Amino acid sequence: MNAEKVEKTITETIQKLEKLKLNDTLVSELSYCWFSFKSDNNPVGVIEKGRKALELLKESREKNSKAVSKKLIEDLEKALS
């Protein structure tokens, strides 16, 4: 995982989830996992919560294509791979 690219993408994902009010619990968990990753470099939590966030963003995009950018989804997919 490229930490700089992932940081930008995870930060954008958290902001988008907050803006869309999709899942406050997931936002908190993803944020916690990100800060944990930054200290211990263990990506398991970030990947797990990131995938859940990706699913939510894809669902939101299907309902309203303008709600979530295609680029954010693609960036998040790349970051989690």
RARA-V229624 format. One record per run of one state. SS is the DSSP state (helix for helix, strand for strand, loop for the rest). FROM is the first residue (numbers start at 1). LEN is the number of residues. If there is no record, write none. Layout:
SS;FROM;LEN, SS;FROM;LEN
This chain:
loop;1;2, helix;3;18, loop;21;3, helix;24;17, loop;41;3, helix;44;20, loop;64;6, helix;70;11, loop;81;1
